């Protein structure tokens, strides 16, 4: 039996279509004759909710019906669509294009087949036809109404506003509200009505075609875009949902994506009864299992999902439709299912070659006609189809079948269509790509959605595939090429990224305010442990700030949305500025200054009440153990004052960036003058509060000390030094104040506190470098009036910092009134010489054996404070460093990669308090993990590390290595700047000169 030779050239395969149909047959081949016989009528529900009846021969294959629908719609890019229906077991399945219809639809009279989008491309700019984008927009409208496309309120309102613009035209508030009352686009729409109307106001002059484009632009960033969930369980029995997308197979818990198996990592997909199996490519750097198993409800569910995966892989990853395997002579094993149709690459090539005619169509729900079009020329796609490599295409399919075959939306000549033809309307074609809108999904603020495993540690190994670091390698739904395309469409002006920094840090600031106004207040109200006077001092002075900054953030995000995405604003430049928004809101802050003045009283009142009430002390300690309180509680009381400094720095950068003749320069300069005045007025209060807060925080870390917090005492430096005694060098924690130096050891207590062993009053003390005398590197001799001790620093730079600060503290003590009162509660000061071992030192020998465990193994209470970080990293930090850290706070999205992984994870990252805090998204209430940066080195990856990406920096400490990737040169520089402030502190002289030039 002979076979017709298959010629793989796209030109011959995609020959001239007859009418509007498209044939994928080779030259010399003919379409198999449509089976004759009895015709059956099948009802098709279109995306505009109308139903059409199509009559086809009952023995015809499924592709005949799909071709008829595409031909009826004059749809050129029909390959993105499919037909789905409930089978006899009530399982929704896709119509197989190669099997006879009668074998799939048992009772056609009682079944309504739905024409829907099947393949969602990563970039809507790859959809060349306006009709295709319109049908995609209708699909998204359905998904919103059915709750499939979940997102936050802002994104939902923005999506609906574009739908409203396409249906009724330009903004008219009365007409808008009437239209929204009659049409429900999303559950609980009433609560969003004001937001929808407000967003719709910004779309004046936007045609229906432009509205479709913007709708797709926003939706494609959402985590649930194009996702159809399939219930399953992992090996541990955890209930999950599986889904398939253009990049691979995704794992969800609820509506939160927790993992992804990129096509490049998958070697084979198969199913066995109810078990869905994913075989991964071997990884030399990992010992994880290479076959992952998921349990589904039944074999039918499992096979249905397997088929969808086969089709998605073939459509998005292959250059050409796969060829069928030869039929076995004797018997066959497994499923005979194969992909039938053109790949996305073939569709794009065909449309770009212009082998089709522009079609006309009518928008069923639109009450307006297009008043302007983009242009008549077809647009070039903004991103290429992911390139195919020999490794990535070698994916096999279980049950003995590989996808293959061919399907087209060719006109069926013998079909009778009983649907009426609608009146034609000329449709504009697309020319430009409006810039992207900055919206966020329920999982995050980031435009691109990236999977984050609950396990953020590269060293932790767990059996479950849901939390395995290996399986998070290729977690990003967007390929690297597509990420670059997305990045190129963003505005490139530095002012835009400065404005974006305002937005991202404002989000974090609001979350910090909510720790007080929401979390702490609700906990206080449940527990009657705080006096009413203290409640009246704290909460009424924070709630007005929260309300004001909620409105402020809303204005910033709206301005950014216009800056990024509205075409006429982009041309005119009306919205490419942020100074006017900053000026308006900074002027609006002035009446709130009365509340800022009260924060000092609130902080002192809280600490005084804690000191006098054991019940309140335990209550606050328990609240600090909650995940939402990721910093010491009293730190959140300082946040409003810190935020003023951030505004000042941002406006300084804007004024430096803009030339004097820029439209935004005058507003930025006026706003800078306003905020500088406010900062100057509150400067003294802030310095006093920071020192007061730091003393109280240190007090919690110390055992055996009285009267640490007294008027006039100032904290200067804390850190780890080795003390020389008769037992040799022993690690000690030193605390330097302006009148006394304490030294402590870490005890084996449940709370991980440090036990004070001695104090050295600074009055009359001298400090000498004594490396030669004792033969110990980086050694110092501290000679007090009553005792002397010898200490050694971990490095010469550490020694210099200690010498500089101790000498400065001695000078301050000499100018004070006299000696310091005793601080020790019970233990006498250590008066022994270095060659006489003290009881305290001997007692702490056992402590040191347990002191060098990793930070991750500490007890939950006070096990990860700055004191403990300095102890483990053998370093120090000063009050000047803390003040610089207050200025260098930053928030935003970063891509993170481990040393031995290939994939990048997008995380919402907050840098504060010398630490990176990692979140799934900016909407999360608490961080998933943290990374203290003291002791880490900050560098740029070398060529040998094979990163090959822009804007990447590297953090490493001993064997721990992390790579982080920013979205632009500006954000890269900002992250480098703030992280460098935590990883390498400058000398005091340099820092003080820096601070004088940036007065608070």
SEVEXDO-190867 format. One record per residue (C-alpha): residue in one letter; x, y, z. Coordinates in steps of 0.1 Angstrom, whole numbers, padded with zeros to 4 digits, always signed. Example, Ala and Ser with C-alpha at 12.3 -4.5 7.8 and 13.67 -1.06 7.14 Angstrom:
BEGIN
A+0123-0045+0078
S+0137-0011+0071
This chain:
BEGIN
X+0000+0000+0000
X+0016+0032-0011
X+0018+0065+0008
X+0019+0100-0006
X+0052+0116+0001
X+0051+0143+0028
X+0069+0175+0018
X+0077+0196+0049
X+0081+0229+0031
X+0056+0255+0045
X+0051+0271+0011
X+0038+0239-0005
X+0019+0228+0025
X+0001+0261+0030
X-0010+0265-0006
X-0035+0290-0018
X-0067+0285+0000
X-0100+0281-0017
X-0124+0308-0007
X-0117+0317+0030
X-0107+0281+0039
X-0071+0271+0047
X-0057+0238+0036
X-0027+0222+0052
X-0026+0194+0025
X+0005+0188+0005
X+0006+0195-0032
X-0010+0166-0051
X-0030+0155-0021
X-0068+0158-0019
X-0090+0162+0010
X-0105+0128+0020
X-0140+0128+0006
X-0166+0138+0032
X-0186+0107+0040
X-0220+0105+0024
X-0250+0094+0042
X-0274+0107+0068
X-0269+0143+0079
X-0272+0152+0115
X-0278+0187+0129
X-0255+0199+0157
X-0261+0230+0177
X-0230+0252+0182
X-0229+0279+0209
X-0208+0307+0197
X-0187+0330+0219
X-0213+0358+0216
X-0238+0334+0232
X-0258+0329+0200
X-0265+0293+0188
X-0261+0281+0152
X-0271+0248+0137
X-0248+0230+0114
X-0257+0199+0094
X-0229+0175+0087
X-0227+0138+0077
X-0229+0117+0109
X-0198+0097+0099
X-0177+0129+0092
X-0146+0135+0113
X-0146+0162+0139
X-0125+0186+0118
X-0153+0188+0092
X-0175+0204+0119
X-0148+0228+0131
X-0140+0238+0095
X-0176+0246+0090
X-0177+0269+0120
X-0145+0286+0110
X-0157+0291+0074
X-0190+0304+0087
X-0172+0330+0107
X-0146+0338+0080
X-0121+0330+0107
X-0085+0328+0093
X-0068+0320+0126
X-0091+0292+0136
X-0064+0270+0149
X-0065+0287+0183
X-0101+0275+0188
X-0118+0242+0194
X-0151+0226+0201
X-0159+0212+0236
X-0190+0193+0248
X-0201+0171+0277
X-0196+0134+0268
X-0220+0106+0280
X-0202+0106+0314
X-0208+0144+0317
X-0171+0151+0314
X-0163+0181+0293
X-0140+0170+0265
X-0126+0185+0233
X-0140+0172+0200
X-0114+0149+0184
X-0108+0162+0149
X-0099+0128+0135
X-0126+0106+0150
X-0161+0104+0135
X-0185+0128+0151
X-0211+0102+0157
X-0187+0081+0178
X-0181+0111+0201
X-0215+0129+0203
X-0239+0100+0212
X-0271+0121+0213
X-0265+0152+0191
X-0300+0165+0195
X-0295+0169+0232
X-0260+0183+0232
X-0249+0218+0227
X-0213+0220+0215
X-0194+0251+0225
X-0170+0270+0202
X-0143+0283+0225
X-0107+0294+0226
X-0084+0263+0231
X-0049+0276+0228
X-0040+0309+0246
X-0008+0324+0231
X+0017+0340+0255
X+0014+0373+0237
X-0018+0386+0222
X+0002+0406+0196
X+0007+0372+0179
X-0030+0373+0170
X-0029+0391+0136
X-0067+0394+0129
X-0091+0418+0146
X-0117+0391+0144
X-0095+0367+0163
X-0088+0393+0190
X-0125+0401+0192
X-0133+0364+0198
X-0106+0362+0224
X-0121+0392+0242
X-0155+0374+0242
X-0138+0344+0257
X-0123+0365+0285
X-0156+0381+0291
X-0171+0347+0296
X-0143+0336+0319
X-0148+0367+0341
X-0185+0360+0344
X-0180+0323+0352
X-0153+0330+0378
X-0125+0313+0359
X-0104+0344+0354
X-0099+0354+0390
X-0080+0386+0398
X-0080+0415+0422
X-0107+0442+0422
X-0085+0468+0404
X-0077+0444+0376
X-0113+0433+0373
X-0126+0468+0371
X-0100+0477+0345
X-0109+0447+0324
X-0146+0455+0326
X-0140+0492+0318
X-0125+0481+0284
X-0154+0458+0278
X-0178+0487+0285
X-0158+0510+0261
X-0161+0484+0233
X-0198+0480+0238
X-0212+0515+0245
X-0184+0538+0235
X-0170+0568+0252
X-0177+0577+0289
X-0211+0589+0300
X-0217+0583+0337
X-0255+0579+0335
X-0252+0556+0305
X-0224+0537+0321
X-0244+0530+0353
X-0275+0520+0333
X-0254+0496+0312
X-0238+0481+0342
X-0271+0476+0359
X-0284+0456+0329
X-0252+0436+0323
X-0233+0416+0349
X-0198+0409+0339
X-0185+0395+0371
X-0199+0383+0404
X-0202+0410+0430
X-0201+0436+0403
X-0220+0462+0423
X-0190+0467+0447
X-0168+0476+0417
X-0191+0499+0399
X-0174+0531+0410
X-0140+0518+0400
X-0153+0506+0366
X-0168+0540+0359
X-0137+0558+0370
X-0115+0537+0347
X-0139+0540+0318
X-0135+0578+0320
X-0099+0573+0308
X-0107+0554+0276
X-0123+0583+0256
X-0117+0580+0219
X-0108+0543+0221
X-0123+0521+0193
X-0137+0487+0200
X-0106+0472+0183
X-0083+0491+0206
X-0104+0481+0236
X-0100+0444+0226
X-0063+0449+0224
X-0060+0465+0258
X-0083+0439+0273
X-0060+0411+0261
X-0029+0431+0272
X-0042+0432+0308
X-0056+0397+0309
X-0025+0380+0297
X-0006+0391+0328
X-0031+0375+0352
X-0022+0342+0367
X-0054+0325+0357
X-0053+0337+0321
X-0063+0308+0298
X-0062+0283+0327
X-0086+0254+0329
X-0082+0235+0362
X-0083+0197+0364
X-0086+0183+0400
X-0060+0158+0411
X-0039+0147+0440
X-0001+0144+0445
X+0017+0113+0459
X+0011+0125+0495
X-0027+0128+0488
X-0027+0166+0488
X-0056+0180+0468
X-0043+0201+0439
X-0053+0212+0404
X-0034+0206+0372
X-0035+0228+0342
X-0016+0232+0309
X-0004+0264+0293
X+0018+0274+0264
X+0049+0269+0286
X+0041+0236+0302
X+0021+0219+0329
X+0011+0240+0359
X+0002+0229+0395
X-0023+0249+0415
X-0035+0248+0451
X-0069+0265+0449
X-0063+0294+0425
X-0026+0298+0435
X+0000+0285+0412
X+0027+0266+0432
X+0047+0248+0406
X+0054+0245+0369
X+0069+0218+0347
X+0083+0236+0316
X+0082+0217+0283
X+0120+0219+0281
X+0122+0198+0314
X+0096+0172+0304
X+0108+0142+0285
X+0076+0121+0284
X+0039+0124+0293
X+0018+0093+0299
X-0011+0080+0319
X-0019+0047+0334
X-0054+0042+0345
X-0060+0071+0369
X-0023+0081+0372
X-0009+0109+0352
X+0029+0106+0348
X+0055+0132+0340
X+0089+0120+0332
X+0116+0147+0336
X+0149+0150+0318
X+0178+0139+0339
X+0196+0166+0359
X+0232+0159+0369
X+0229+0184+0397
X+0200+0168+0415
X+0191+0134+0430
X+0154+0139+0427
X+0131+0114+0412
X+0127+0118+0375
X+0091+0106+0372
X+0063+0125+0389
X+0029+0110+0395
X-0005+0126+0400
X-0038+0108+0408
X-0069+0119+0390
X-0106+0111+0396
X-0109+0085+0368
X-0092+0071+0338
X-0114+0092+0315
X-0104+0124+0334
X-0068+0114+0332
X-0068+0106+0295
X-0087+0138+0287
X-0060+0159+0305
X-0032+0139+0288
X-0047+0147+0254
X-0048+0184+0261
X-0012+0183+0272
X-0002+0165+0240
X-0020+0191+0219
X-0006+0221+0237
X+0030+0208+0234
X+0026+0202+0197
X+0009+0235+0190
X+0033+0258+0209
X+0066+0239+0207
X+0068+0223+0173
X+0076+0241+0140
X+0055+0217+0120
X+0026+0194+0127
X+0041+0160+0138
X+0038+0131+0113
X+0018+0100+0122
X+0035+0068+0133
X+0030+0039+0109
X+0002+0016+0120
X+0014-0017+0137
X+0009-0048+0117
X-0003-0071+0144
X-0015-0051+0174
X-0012-0017+0190
X-0005-0005+0225
X-0019+0026+0241
X-0039+0054+0227
X-0040+0062+0190
X-0046+0099+0197
X-0025+0124+0178
X-0025+0161+0174
X-0042+0173+0142
X-0036+0207+0129
X-0011+0235+0122
X+0013+0246+0149
X+0014+0282+0160
X+0045+0288+0140
X+0027+0277+0108
X-0003+0299+0116
X+0020+0329+0121
X+0039+0322+0089
X+0008+0318+0069
X-0008+0351+0081
X+0025+0370+0077
X+0028+0358+0041
X-0006+0374+0035
X-0022+0343+0020
X-0057+0354+0031
X-0082+0382+0026
X-0093+0407+0052
X-0127+0397+0064
X-0157+0417+0077
X-0176+0410+0108
X-0202+0425+0131
X-0198+0429+0169
X-0230+0416+0184
X-0228+0434+0217
X-0214+0467+0205
X-0237+0496+0200
X-0211+0517+0182
X-0192+0515+0149
X-0155+0520+0146
X-0148+0558+0141
X-0111+0553+0134
X-0089+0524+0126
X-0053+0516+0133
X-0041+0512+0097
X-0046+0490+0068
X-0013+0472+0069
X-0011+0439+0088
X+0012+0442+0119
X+0043+0422+0125
X+0041+0402+0157
X+0060+0417+0186
X+0075+0384+0197
X+0087+0353+0179
X+0074+0318+0186
X+0097+0301+0210
X+0126+0284+0191
X+0126+0247+0188
X+0157+0228+0199
X+0165+0191+0195
X+0163+0187+0232
X+0131+0205+0237
X+0112+0187+0210
X+0121+0152+0220
X+0090+0148+0241
X+0072+0115+0239
X+0037+0107+0248
X+0026+0077+0268
X+0001+0051+0258
X+0021+0044+0226
X+0012+0074+0205
X+0028+0106+0193
X+0008+0136+0182
X+0005+0139+0145
X-0019+0144+0117
X-0033+0175+0101
X-0064+0197+0104
X-0074+0229+0088
X-0103+0252+0088
X-0110+0243+0052
X-0144+0250+0037
X-0166+0220+0037
X-0182+0220+0003
X-0210+0195+0011
X-0221+0211+0044
X-0254+0228+0049
X-0253+0257+0073
X-0286+0268+0086
X-0273+0300+0102
X-0281+0334+0087
X-0253+0354+0074
X-0249+0387+0093
X-0245+0420+0076
X-0208+0428+0069
X-0189+0456+0086
X-0154+0466+0076
X-0130+0460+0105
X-0100+0481+0112
X-0067+0462+0113
X-0040+0466+0139
X-0009+0487+0134
X+0004+0498+0168
X+0010+0480+0201
X-0002+0501+0230
X+0021+0501+0259
X+0013+0476+0287
X-0009+0485+0317
X+0005+0478+0351
X-0021+0455+0368
X-0018+0427+0392
X-0032+0392+0395
X-0046+0378+0427
X-0012+0362+0433
X+0008+0393+0428
X+0015+0427+0414
X+0039+0416+0388
X+0029+0419+0352
X+0044+0385+0346
X+0032+0356+0367
X+0058+0333+0380
X+0055+0303+0402
X+0069+0303+0437
X+0074+0270+0455
X+0065+0272+0492
X+0100+0259+0498
X+0124+0289+0494
X+0155+0272+0507
X+0178+0257+0481
X+0191+0232+0507
X+0158+0217+0518
X+0148+0185+0500
X+0113+0171+0502
X+0097+0142+0484
X+0066+0160+0472
X+0070+0173+0437
X+0050+0204+0446
X+0078+0219+0467
X+0109+0205+0450
X+0134+0233+0440
X+0142+0212+0409
X+0107+0216+0396
X+0107+0253+0401
X+0135+0258+0376
X+0113+0268+0348
X+0085+0283+0367
X+0078+0313+0347
X+0049+0311+0323
X+0066+0334+0299
X+0098+0323+0281
X+0129+0344+0283
X+0124+0358+0248
X+0089+0368+0257
X+0101+0385+0289
X+0125+0405+0268
X+0097+0415+0244
X+0075+0426+0274
X+0104+0446+0288
X+0110+0464+0255
X+0074+0476+0254
X+0077+0493+0287
X+0085+0530+0289
X+0123+0536+0290
X+0124+0570+0307
X+0141+0569+0341
X+0113+0591+0355
X+0089+0562+0348
X+0109+0538+0369
X+0113+0564+0397
X+0075+0567+0396
X+0072+0529+0397
X+0094+0529+0428
X+0070+0553+0445
X+0042+0528+0438
X+0060+0497+0449
X+0074+0512+0481
X+0040+0528+0489
X+0024+0493+0488
X+0049+0481+0514
X+0043+0512+0535
X+0006+0506+0535
X+0011+0470+0545
X+0033+0482+0574
X+0006+0506+0585
X-0020+0478+0584
X+0002+0458+0609
X-0008+0485+0634
X-0042+0497+0622
X-0056+0462+0613
X-0037+0433+0627
X-0025+0447+0660
X-0057+0467+0667
X-0080+0437+0661
X-0058+0415+0683
X-0058+0442+0710
X-0096+0444+0708
X-0099+0407+0714
X-0076+0407+0744
X-0084+0432+0771
X-0047+0438+0779
X-0041+0474+0768
X-0054+0505+0787
X-0079+0527+0768
X-0056+0557+0772
X-0028+0538+0753
X-0053+0527+0726
X-0064+0563+0722
X-0028+0573+0718
X-0018+0547+0691
X-0047+0539+0668
X-0064+0573+0662
X-0030+0586+0651
X-0023+0559+0626
X-0058+0553+0610
X-0059+0587+0593
X-0025+0580+0577
X-0037+0547+0564
X-0068+0562+0548
X-0047+0590+0532
X-0020+0568+0518
X-0046+0543+0505
X-0059+0571+0483
X-0024+0583+0475
X-0014+0548+0462
X-0046+0546+0441
X-0037+0579+0423
X-0001+0567+0417
X-0013+0534+0402
X-0038+0552+0379
X-0011+0575+0367
X+0012+0546+0360
X-0015+0528+0341
X-0020+0558+0319
X+0017+0563+0315
X+0022+0527+0304
X-0008+0519+0283
X-0029+0548+0269
X-0019+0555+0234
X-0030+0592+0231
X-0014+0600+0265
X+0018+0584+0252
X+0018+0606+0222
X+0009+0639+0240
X+0029+0632+0271
X+0001+0644+0294
X+0006+0616+0318
X+0043+0609+0316
X+0050+0626+0349
X+0045+0621+0386
X+0054+0654+0402
X+0019+0668+0401
X+0006+0638+0420
X+0034+0640+0445
X+0029+0677+0451
X-0009+0674+0456
X-0005+0646+0481
X+0025+0660+0500
X+0005+0692+0504
X-0024+0670+0516
X-0001+0654+0543
X+0005+0687+0561
X-0027+0685+0581
X-0017+0650+0591
X+0015+0663+0608
X-0003+0666+0641
X-0006+0628+0641
X+0031+0624+0633
X+0040+0645+0663
X+0020+0621+0685
X+0040+0590+0674
X+0068+0597+0698
X+0043+0597+0726
X+0027+0565+0713
X+0061+0547+0713
X+0071+0559+0747
X+0036+0551+0761
X+0037+0516+0747
X+0072+0508+0761
X+0064+0523+0795
X+0032+0503+0797
X+0050+0471+0787
X+0076+0477+0815
X+0048+0481+0841
X+0024+0453+0829
X+0036+0417+0825
X+0003+0409+0808
X+0009+0435+0781
X+0045+0424+0777
X+0035+0388+0770
X+0007+0400+0747
X+0031+0421+0726
X+0057+0393+0726
X+0031+0368+0713
X+0020+0393+0686
X+0056+0396+0674
X+0057+0358+0669
X+0029+0362+0643
X+0041+0360+0607
X+0025+0393+0598
X+0048+0411+0623
X+0080+0405+0603
X+0099+0433+0622
X+0099+0443+0659
X+0066+0458+0668
X+0079+0491+0678
X+0097+0495+0644
X+0063+0498+0627
X+0056+0529+0649
X+0085+0546+0632
X+0074+0539+0596
X+0055+0571+0590
X+0086+0592+0598
X+0108+0570+0577
X+0084+0573+0547
X+0088+0611+0547
X+0126+0606+0541
X+0118+0582+0512
X+0096+0608+0495
X+0124+0634+0499
X+0150+0611+0483
X+0127+0602+0454
X+0119+0638+0447
X+0156+0646+0448
X+0162+0620+0421
X+0134+0633+0400
X+0147+0669+0402
X+0182+0658+0393
X+0169+0638+0364
X+0146+0664+0348
X+0160+0694+0330
X+0146+0728+0343
X+0125+0732+0312
X+0108+0698+0317
X+0070+0699+0323
X+0073+0680+0355
X+0103+0699+0370
X+0084+0727+0386
X+0060+0704+0404
X+0088+0681+0416
X+0108+0710+0429
X+0078+0724+0447
X+0070+0690+0462
X+0106+0686+0473
X+0105+0720+0491
X+0073+0710+0509
X+0086+0676+0520
X+0120+0690+0530
X+0103+0714+0554
X+0083+0686+0570
X+0114+0664+0574
X+0133+0692+0590
X+0106+0698+0615
X+0104+0662+0625
X+0141+0654+0623
X+0149+0657+0660
X+0119+0636+0670
X+0129+0609+0646
X+0165+0607+0659
X+0152+0605+0694
X+0126+0578+0686
X+0151+0556+0666
X+0175+0556+0696
X+0147+0549+0721
X+0134+0521+0699
X+0169+0505+0695
X+0176+0506+0732
X+0143+0488+0740
X+0149+0463+0712
X+0184+0455+0726
X+0170+0451+0761
X+0149+0422+0749
X+0180+0404+0737
X+0199+0408+0770
X+0197+0389+0803
X+0212+0403+0835
X+0211+0440+0828
X+0192+0468+0846
X+0186+0503+0836
X+0196+0499+0799
X+0172+0526+0788
X+0180+0558+0806
X+0179+0594+0795
X+0210+0605+0776
X+0222+0570+0767
X+0228+0564+0730
X+0235+0532+0712
X+0266+0532+0689
X+0275+0497+0678
X+0269+0460+0684
X+0288+0430+0670
X+0308+0399+0675
X+0344+0400+0688
X+0366+0372+0703
X+0377+0378+0739
X+0411+0365+0750
X+0411+0346+0783
X+0429+0318+0800
X+0409+0294+0778
X+0420+0311+0746
X+0398+0332+0722
X+0361+0329+0730
X+0333+0345+0709
X+0315+0373+0727
X+0288+0398+0717
X+0297+0434+0725
X+0273+0463+0728
X+0288+0498+0727
X+0269+0528+0740
X+0281+0564+0746
X+0290+0557+0782
X+0296+0519+0786
X+0307+0488+0767
X+0290+0455+0775
X+0302+0421+0766
X+0279+0390+0766
X+0277+0354+0755
X+0249+0335+0739
X+0232+0312+0764
X+0213+0280+0759
X+0180+0296+0769
X+0147+0290+0753
X+0145+0326+0742
X+0181+0327+0727
X+0190+0358+0748
X+0225+0370+0755
X+0238+0368+0790
X+0258+0399+0802
X+0292+0390+0816
X+0307+0424+0822
X+0307+0461+0816
X+0335+0485+0809
X+0327+0522+0817
X+0342+0543+0789
X+0351+0572+0813
X+0389+0571+0815
X+0392+0541+0790
X+0420+0538+0764
X+0421+0516+0733
X+0453+0503+0718
X+0461+0480+0688
X+0480+0451+0703
X+0485+0425+0675
X+0523+0423+0681
X+0520+0420+0719
X+0496+0391+0719
X+0503+0375+0686
X+0467+0376+0676
X+0455+0392+0643
X+0433+0423+0645
X+0437+0425+0683
X+0428+0454+0706
X+0435+0461+0743
X+0408+0480+0761
X+0421+0495+0793
X+0396+0508+0818
X+0400+0523+0852
X+0392+0490+0869
X+0399+0463+0843
X+0414+0456+0809
X+0404+0431+0782
X+0419+0419+0750
X+0396+0414+0720
X+0401+0404+0684
X+0380+0413+0654
X+0373+0390+0624
X+0390+0413+0599
X+0411+0445+0598
X+0381+0465+0585
X+0361+0453+0615
X+0389+0462+0638
X+0391+0497+0623
X+0353+0503+0628
X+0355+0492+0664
X+0385+0514+0671
X+0369+0544+0655
X+0336+0540+0673
X+0351+0532+0707
X+0374+0562+0705
X+0345+0584+0696
X+0324+0570+0725
X+0353+0576+0749
X+0355+0612+0738
X+0318+0616+0744
X+0321+0600+0779
X+0349+0623+0788
X+0327+0653+0780
X+0298+0639+0801
X+0293+0645+0838
X+0311+0614+0851
X+0313+0576+0855
X+0283+0554+0845
X+0262+0537+0871
X+0263+0499+0873
X+0243+0481+0846
X+0246+0445+0858
X+0217+0431+0877
X+0234+0404+0897
X+0268+0393+0883
X+0298+0414+0893
X+0320+0429+0866
X+0348+0407+0853
X+0380+0421+0869
X+0402+0392+0860
X+0433+0395+0837
X+0434+0377+0804
X+0454+0348+0818
X+0429+0341+0846
X+0399+0323+0834
X+0366+0336+0849
X+0338+0314+0860
X+0316+0331+0835
X+0339+0323+0807
X+0342+0287+0817
X+0305+0285+0821
X+0300+0297+0785
X+0323+0271+0769
X+0294+0248+0765
X+0274+0277+0750
X+0298+0280+0721
X+0293+0244+0710
X+0257+0252+0702
X+0263+0288+0690
X+0273+0282+0654
X+0242+0265+0642
X+0225+0281+0612
X+0200+0308+0616
X+0173+0285+0603
X+0176+0263+0633
X+0170+0289+0660
X+0141+0288+0684
X+0112+0309+0671
X+0115+0336+0698
X+0142+0362+0691
X+0163+0337+0671
X+0166+0359+0640
X+0172+0394+0653
X+0200+0416+0642
X+0220+0406+0673
X+0218+0369+0663
X+0227+0377+0627
X+0258+0395+0638
X+0267+0366+0661
X+0264+0340+0634
X+0280+0361+0606
X+0308+0372+0630
X+0303+0409+0621
X+0290+0441+0635
X+0266+0469+0628
X+0264+0505+0640
X+0236+0530+0647
X+0249+0550+0617
X+0244+0518+0596
X+0208+0515+0609
X+0202+0552+0600
X+0215+0546+0565
X+0194+0514+0562
X+0163+0535+0571
X+0170+0556+0540
X+0177+0526+0518
X+0144+0507+0519
X+0131+0493+0486
X+0103+0470+0473
X+0096+0455+0439
X+0096+0424+0418
X+0128+0405+0412
X+0136+0372+0394
X+0156+0349+0417
X+0177+0319+0407
X+0196+0294+0429
X+0232+0284+0421
X+0224+0250+0407
X+0190+0257+0391
X+0181+0268+0356
X+0148+0286+0361
X+0140+0321+0375
X+0112+0327+0401
X+0095+0360+0402
X+0091+0372+0438
X+0079+0403+0454
X+0109+0414+0475
X+0111+0439+0503
X+0144+0452+0515
X+0145+0466+0550
X+0164+0462+0583
X+0194+0447+0565
X+0172+0419+0552
X+0155+0407+0521
X+0119+0395+0527
X+0103+0373+0500
X+0066+0373+0491
X+0046+0355+0465
X+0031+0389+0457
X+0027+0423+0471
X-0008+0414+0483
X+0005+0388+0507
X+0002+0397+0544
X+0034+0381+0555
X+0067+0370+0539
X+0074+0334+0530
X+0111+0336+0538
X+0138+0361+0546
X+0175+0365+0539
X+0196+0386+0563
X+0223+0402+0543
X+0250+0411+0569
X+0281+0393+0559
X+0270+0386+0523
X+0290+0398+0493
X+0274+0416+0465
X+0289+0411+0430
X+0281+0409+0393
X+0281+0373+0378
X+0312+0364+0359
X+0312+0350+0323
X+0320+0315+0337
X+0287+0314+0356
X+0267+0313+0323
X+0239+0337+0334
X+0238+0356+0300
X+0210+0379+0312
X+0209+0417+0317
X+0206+0434+0351
X+0217+0404+0372
X+0235+0407+0406
X+0248+0380+0428
X+0247+0375+0466
X+0269+0349+0482
X+0280+0339+0517
X+0302+0309+0520
X+0284+0282+0500
X+0251+0301+0497
X+0247+0317+0463
X+0217+0336+0449
X+0212+0354+0416
X+0187+0382+0413
X+0175+0398+0381
X+0159+0433+0378
X+0136+0446+0350
X+0156+0477+0340
X+0189+0495+0344
X+0174+0519+0369
X+0159+0492+0392
X+0192+0472+0389
X+0212+0502+0401
X+0187+0509+0429
X+0189+0473+0442
X+0226+0474+0440
X+0227+0506+0459
X+0205+0496+0488
X+0219+0461+0492
X+0254+0474+0491
X+0245+0496+0521
X+0237+0464+0540
X+0266+0443+0528
X+0294+0468+0531
X+0292+0496+0556
X+0314+0527+0550
X+0336+0544+0576
X+0319+0567+0600
X+0336+0598+0586
X+0324+0590+0551
X+0288+0582+0563
X+0285+0613+0584
X+0296+0635+0555
X+0270+0617+0534
X+0243+0623+0559
X+0252+0660+0562
X+0245+0664+0525
X+0212+0647+0529
X+0197+0663+0560
X+0166+0646+0572
